[in-house]
């Protein structure tokens, strides 16, 4: 048994090392293509949406018919992960194929270096018209620098809900109708982030219509309140959002409703692409920057830790003429998206990229299990996920979450197959396995290519107050 585990670990490590080195060799070994595939590209990031909220993943009651249809027309990655559980850093990884310890963004007050090459910049240099719309001010170009390379950019002055966001998107798609120049479009939806937005019928879609969530002087939400970080317990924004609510199930239900509402708006966008004759030439990507805790491990309505509910994200990729109705259970992560899209387009992957192209592997049916790296805001925690196990190491001592204190040197080890809810820490039970995973984590962090210098973003008082209200700063 011991020998078989070591052999398996060596195989996984070899696969990971190959994946890490792949992007560096891509530029040197690939044949130059005179003309890349001129597909349009649409990338949607639904902020804080959990992977288990996607109906196609068969893990919850949430209804997402339009995303299910998208999965039938493309590839659904059931074990996709973010590489850091915070908005700005995660989007930086998505568009640069760099890990947080490369691009140096560890919070929503971070600003990435202009020396980093992003996906929109690459596409722009190859003739794409680039556009995007975001709904958090710290994603704005002048704050995070994440949207560098996007020409037609709608900053967030005031948060727009999905329907208002779609109004701008529809006008953009209509303007591009009939044009030969391909476009890149990034759409950032905020409705699935606190305070969860589920309007009209979506508010009660997963909560009894005849039940009053404010009944009684105390209830499940009051018990959960004690588990909130201190800056949430005494936060006027949180208090206004949840004022009078006593049933935590109602808040969870609005989370689910916000997912179905977002699905509805995705459906409208796809319908417009089809009506405009753009769908058959469009690569469509749906994902999230991170997940959300809804009471698991005593963590409520935030994305602390690197447990599955926070680290796993939905990921569906639909490519014209590509695989259809394909479900992939192997591990992938957001760092892989840029090299994968560039490979599909037949554009060279920059040497800086950390991720691996998994599209050719899918088509050849030789996709391996691999492993992924996940970090926490502030570099508090770092973890590695393999097909079966997750190893977590606490890098700093921080008393942020009452139910989940972080202590430097603390380690966690979970068997995701036998213990999917991550309730039994095996770190003392499987010391040999822990040693192998420590080595695997070190391998993932090796091969550093460039040392980019990050900055603290310049943010105005309004943005600073919003960050405080959502619990990102104190």
C-alpha positions in Angstrom: 0.0 0.0 0.0 2.9 2.3 0.9 4.7 1.6 -2.4 1.6 2.1 -4.4 0.9 5.5 -2.8 4.5 6.7 -3.4 4.2 5.6 -7.0 0.9 7.4 -7.4 2.5 10.5 -5.8 5.4 10.4 -8.2 3.1 10.1 -11.1 1.0 13.1 -9.9 4.1 15.2 -9.3 5.4 14.4 -12.7 2.1 15.4 -14.3 2.1 18.6 -12.3 5.7 19.5 -13.1 4.9 18.8 -16.8 1.9 21.1 -16.6 3.9 23.9 -14.9 6.6 23.6 -17.6 4.2 23.3 -20.5 3.6 27.0 -20.9 7.3 27.8 -21.0 7.9 25.2 -23.7 4.8 26.2 -25.7 6.3 29.3 -27.2 9.6 27.6 -28.0 8.2 24.4 -29.5 5.0 25.6 -31.2 4.9 26.3 -34.9 4.0 29.8 -35.8 0.6 30.1 -37.3 0.1 32.9 -39.9 -3.5 33.4 -39.1 -5.2 32.5 -35.8 -8.7 31.3 -35.5 -10.8 34.5 -35.4 -13.5 33.3 -32.9 -15.3 35.8 -30.7 -14.6 35.2 -27.0 -17.1 35.8 -24.2 -16.0 35.2 -20.6 -18.6 35.5 -17.8 -17.5 35.6 -14.2 -20.4 35.2 -11.7 -18.8 36.5 -8.5 -18.8 34.1 -5.6 -20.9 31.5 -7.3 -20.3 28.0 -5.9 -19.7 25.0 -8.2 -22.4 23.0 -6.5 -25.0 25.6 -7.4 -24.7 24.6 -11.1 -27.6 22.1 -11.8 -25.4 20.3 -14.4 -23.1 19.3 -11.6 -26.0 17.4 -9.9 -25.3 18.6 -6.4 -28.2 20.8 -5.5 -31.8 21.8 -6.1 -30.9 25.0 -7.9 -32.3 25.3 -11.3 -30.0 26.6 -14.1 -31.6 25.6 -17.4 -29.6 28.0 -19.6 -26.3 27.0 -18.1 -27.3 23.3 -18.4 -28.0 23.9 -22.1 -24.6 25.5 -22.4 -23.0 22.4 -20.8 -24.8 20.3 -23.3 -23.3 22.4 -26.1 -19.8 22.3 -24.6 -17.6 20.9 -21.8 -18.5 21.1 -18.1 -15.5 20.9 -15.8 -17.0 19.5 -12.5 -13.7 19.9 -10.6 -12.5 23.3 -11.5 -10.9 25.5 -8.9 -9.9 29.1 -8.4 -6.3 29.7 -7.4 -7.1 32.2 -4.7 -10.4 32.9 -3.0 -10.6 36.7 -3.4 -12.0 38.7 -6.3 -9.2 40.9 -7.6 -6.4 38.3 -7.3 -8.5 35.6 -8.8 -9.3 37.6 -11.9 -5.7 38.6 -12.1 -4.8 34.9 -12.3 -7.6 34.2 -14.8 -6.4 36.8 -17.3 -2.6 36.4 -16.8 -2.2 32.6 -16.1 0.0 33.6 -13.1 -0.3 32.4 -9.5 -0.8 35.0 -6.8 2.8 34.6 -5.6 3.8 35.6 -9.2 1.5 38.6 -9.8 1.6 39.7 -6.1 -2.1 40.5 -5.8 -3.4 39.1 -2.5 -6.3 41.4 -1.7 -8.9 43.7 -3.3 -6.6 46.6 -2.7 -3.9 45.2 -4.9 -2.8 46.5 -8.2 -0.9 44.3 -10.7 2.1 45.3 -12.7 1.7 46.7 -16.2 4.6 44.4 -17.2 2.2 41.4 -16.9 0.8 40.3 -20.2 -2.9 39.6 -20.0 -5.3 37.7 -22.3 -7.1 40.9 -23.6 -3.7 42.4 -24.4 -2.7 39.4 -26.5 -6.0 39.3 -28.3 -5.8 43.0 -29.0 -2.4 42.6 -30.5 -3.8 40.0 -32.9 -6.7 42.1 -34.1 -9.5 41.5 -31.6 -11.7 44.3 -30.4 -11.7 44.1 -26.6 -14.5 45.1 -24.2 -15.6 44.5 -20.6 -18.0 45.5 -17.9 -17.4 45.1 -14.1 -19.6 45.6 -11.1 -17.1 46.1 -8.2 -15.0 49.3 -8.1 -11.8 47.5 -7.1 -11.9 45.7 -10.5 -11.8 49.1 -12.3 -8.7 49.7 -14.5 -7.5 52.6 -12.4 -7.6 50.5 -9.3 -6.6 46.9 -10.0 -5.1 47.2 -13.5 -6.6 43.7 -14.2 -8.6 45.0 -17.3 -5.4 46.1 -19.0 -5.7 45.6 -22.7 -9.5 46.2 -22.7 -10.4 49.2 -25.0 -14.1 49.5 -24.5 -14.4 49.2 -20.7 -17.4 50.0 -18.5 -16.1 50.8 -15.0 -18.1 50.3 -11.9 -19.2 53.7 -10.5 -22.4 52.2 -9.1 -23.0 48.5 -8.9 -25.3 47.2 -11.6 -27.4 44.1 -11.2 -27.4 41.5 -14.0 -30.3 43.0 -16.0 -28.7 46.5 -16.0 -25.4 44.9 -17.0 -27.1 43.0 -19.8 -28.5 46.3 -21.2 -25.0 47.4 -21.9 -24.0 44.0 -23.1 -26.9 43.8 -25.6 -26.0 47.1 -27.1 -22.4 46.1 -27.4 -23.3 42.8 -29.2 -25.7 44.7 -31.5 -22.9 47.1 -32.5 -20.6 44.1 -33.3 -23.2 42.4 -35.5 -22.0 41.8 -39.0 -18.4 43.1 -38.3 -15.5 41.0 -39.5 -13.3 42.0 -36.6 -13.6 39.4 -33.8 -14.4 40.6 -30.3 -13.4 39.7 -26.7 -16.0 40.4 -24.0 -15.6 40.0 -20.3 -18.9 40.3 -18.3 -18.7 40.4 -14.5 -22.0 39.7 -12.7 -22.2 40.6 -9.0 -25.7 39.3 -8.1 -24.4 36.0 -6.6 -22.1 37.9 -4.1 -23.4 39.3 -0.8 -25.9 40.9 -0.5 -27.4 38.2 -2.7 -29.8 39.6 -5.3 -32.8 37.5 -6.2 -35.6 39.8 -7.5 -39.3 38.9 -7.9 -40.0 35.2 -8.3 -36.4 34.3 -7.6 -36.5 35.6 -4.0 -38.8 32.7 -2.9 -37.9 30.2 -5.5 -36.2 28.1 -2.9 -38.0 29.3 0.3 -41.6 28.5 1.3 -43.8 31.3 0.1 -46.0 31.2 3.2 -43.1 31.3 5.7 -42.0 34.5 7.4 -38.1 34.7 7.7 -38.5 37.4 10.3 -40.8 35.4 12.7 -39.6 35.1 16.3 -37.1 37.2 18.2 -34.2 34.8 17.8 -33.4 32.0 15.4 -30.8 30.3 13.3 -29.4 33.5 11.9 -28.8 34.9 15.4 -26.8 31.8 16.2 -24.9 32.2 13.0 -24.3 35.9 13.7 -21.9 34.9 16.5 -19.8 33.1 13.9 -19.4 36.3 11.8 -16.0 38.0 11.8 -16.1 40.9 14.2 -16.0 43.5 11.4 -19.2 41.9 10.1 -21.0 41.7 13.5 -20.6 45.5 13.9 -21.1 46.4 10.2 -23.9 48.8 9.3 -24.0 47.3 5.7 -24.5 43.7 7.0 -27.0 44.9 9.6 -29.0 46.7 7.0 -29.0 43.7 4.6 -30.1 41.2 7.3 -32.1 43.5 9.6 -35.0 41.6 11.1 -34.2 38.3 9.4 -34.1 35.4 11.9 -33.9 32.4 9.6 -30.5 31.6 8.0 -32.3 29.3 5.5 -33.9 32.4 3.9 -30.5 33.9 3.2 -29.2 30.7 1.8 -32.4 30.5 -0.3 -31.7 34.0 -1.7 -28.2 32.8 -2.7 -29.8 30.0 -4.7 -32.3 32.4 -6.2 -29.5 34.8 -7.2 -27.9 31.9 -9.2 -31.1 31.1 -11.0 -31.5 34.9 -11.7 -28.0 35.0 -13.1 -28.7 31.9 -15.2 -31.8 33.8 -16.7 -29.6 36.7 -17.7 -26.9 34.4 -19.2 -29.7 32.8 -21.3 -30.7 36.3 -22.6 -27.2 37.0 -23.6 -26.8 33.7 -25.5 -30.2 34.3 -27.2 -28.9 37.7 -28.4 -25.7 36.1 -29.7 -27.8 33.6 -31.6 -30.2 36.2 -33.0 -27.3 38.3 -34.2 -25.7 35.4 -36.0 -22.7 35.6 -33.7 -23.1 32.3 -31.7 -21.6 30.0 -34.2 -18.4 31.9 -34.2 -18.2 32.5 -30.4 -16.2 30.7 -27.7 -18.3 31.1 -24.6 -16.8 30.6 -21.1 -18.8 30.7 -17.8 -17.0 30.6 -14.5 -16.6 32.3 -11.1 -13.7 33.9 -9.2 -14.4 31.8 -6.1 -17.1 30.1 -4.2 -18.9 31.0 -0.9 -19.5 29.5 2.5 -23.1 29.1 3.6 -22.5 27.8 7.2 -20.0 25.0 6.4 -17.3 25.0 9.1 -19.1 27.8 10.9 -18.3 30.2 8.0 -21.3 32.2 6.9 -21.8 34.3 3.8 -18.1 34.8 3.0 -15.2 33.0 1.3 -12.7 32.3 4.0 -10.5 29.2 4.0 -9.9 27.0 1.1 -12.6 24.3 1.6 -14.4 22.9 -1.4 -17.4 25.3 -1.1 -15.0 28.2 -1.4 -12.3 26.9 -3.7 -14.4 25.0 -6.4 -15.9 27.1 -9.1 -18.3 26.4 -12.1 -16.5 26.2 -15.4 -18.2 25.5 -18.8 -16.4 26.1 -22.1 -18.2 26.0 -25.4 -16.2 26.1 -28.6 -17.7 26.2 -32.1 -17.3 22.7 -33.6 -15.8 21.5 -30.3 -16.8 18.6 -28.0 -20.4 18.6 -26.9 -22.2 17.4 -23.8 -18.9 16.4 -22.2 -18.4 16.1 -18.5 -14.8 16.3 -17.2 -14.1 15.3 -13.6 -10.3 15.8 -13.7 -8.7 18.8 -12.0 -8.3 22.1 -13.8 -8.1 25.7 -12.4 -8.5 29.3 -13.5 -4.7 29.6 -14.2 -5.3 27.1 -17.1 -7.9 29.2 -19.0 -5.7 31.7 -20.8 -3.3 29.1 -22.3 -6.2 26.9 -23.2 -8.0 29.7 -25.1 -4.9 30.8 -26.8 -4.2 27.2 -28.0 -7.7 26.9 -29.4 -7.1 30.2 -31.3 -3.7 29.0 -32.5 -1.9 31.9 -30.7 1.4 31.3 -28.9 1.2 31.1 -25.2 3.5 33.7 -23.4 6.5 32.2 -21.6 5.3 33.8 -18.3 2.2 31.5 -18.2 1.9 29.0 -15.3 -1.2 27.2 -16.5 -1.5 24.3 -18.9 -3.6 23.9 -22.1 -6.1 21.2 -21.4 -8.1 21.5 -24.6 -5.9 19.2 -26.8 -5.9 16.7 -24.0 -9.7 16.7 -23.9 -9.9 16.1 -27.6 -7.3 13.3 -27.5 -9.0 11.9 -24.3 -5.7 11.9 -22.5 -6.4 14.4 -19.7 -4.6 13.4 -16.6 -5.6 14.0 -12.9 -2.9 16.6 -12.1 -3.1 18.8 -9.1 -4.1 22.5 -8.4 -2.8 25.1 -6.0 -5.2 27.4 -4.0 -4.3 30.3 -1.8 -6.2 32.6 0.6 -6.4 36.3 0.7 -3.4 37.9 2.4 -1.4 34.8 1.8 -2.8 33.4 5.0 -3.3 29.9 3.8 -1.9 27.8 0.9 -3.2 24.4 -0.2 -2.8 21.7 -2.9 -5.6 19.6 -4.2 -5.1 16.2 -5.9 -7.7 14.0 -7.4 -8.4 12.5 -4.0 -6.8 14.6 -1.2 -6.4 18.2 -0.1 -3.5 19.4 2.0 -3.8 22.9 3.7 -1.0 24.8 5.4 -1.6 27.9 7.5 1.1 30.5 6.7 0.1 33.2 9.2 -1.7 33.5 12.5 -4.9 35.5 12.0 -8.0 35.6 14.2 -10.4 36.6 11.5 -13.1 33.9 11.6 -14.3 32.9 15.1 -15.0 29.3 14.0 -11.9 28.9 11.9 -8.8 30.6 13.5 -5.7 30.5 11.4 -2.5 29.6 13.1 0.9 29.6 11.4 2.2 26.1 11.0 -1.2 24.4 11.3 -1.8 21.7 8.8 -5.0 20.0 7.5 -5.4 16.9 5.3 -8.7 15.7 3.9 -9.8 12.7 1.9 -12.2 14.3 -0.5 -13.5 11.0 -1.7 -14.4 9.5 1.7 -15.0 12.9 3.4 -16.3 15.4 0.8 -17.4 17.8 3.5 -13.9 18.0 4.9 -14.8 17.3 8.5 -12.0 14.8 9.5 -8.5 16.2 9.6 -6.1 13.3 8.8 -2.9 15.2 9.2 -1.8 13.0 12.2 -3.3 9.8 10.8 -1.4 9.9 7.5 2.0 11.4 8.1 3.6 9.8 5.0 0.9 11.1 2.8 1.3 14.6 4.3 5.0 14.5 3.6 4.3 13.6 -0.1 1.8 16.4 -0.4 4.2 19.0 1.1 6.6 18.0 -1.6 3.9 18.3 -4.2 3.1 21.8 -3.0 6.7 22.8 -3.2 6.9 21.4 -6.8 3.9 23.5 -7.8 5.6 26.6 -6.4 8.8 25.9 -8.2 9.9 27.1 -11.7 9.3 30.8 -11.0 9.7 32.7 -14.2 9.5 36.5 -13.5 9.4 38.5 -10.4 6.6 41.1 -11.0 6.3 43.9 -8.5 2.7 44.5 -7.2 1.4 47.7 -5.7 -1.2 48.9 -3.3 -4.1 50.3 -5.4 -5.1 53.9 -5.1 -8.8 53.8 -4.0 -11.2 56.6 -3.2 -13.1 57.0 0.1 -16.3 55.5 -1.4 -14.5 52.4 -2.6 -12.7 52.1 0.7 -16.1 52.2 2.5 -17.5 49.6 0.2 -14.6 47.3 0.9 -15.1 47.8 4.7 -18.9 47.2 4.3 -18.3 43.8 2.6 -15.7 42.8 5.1 -12.6 43.0 2.9 -10.9 45.6 5.0 -11.3 46.6 8.7 
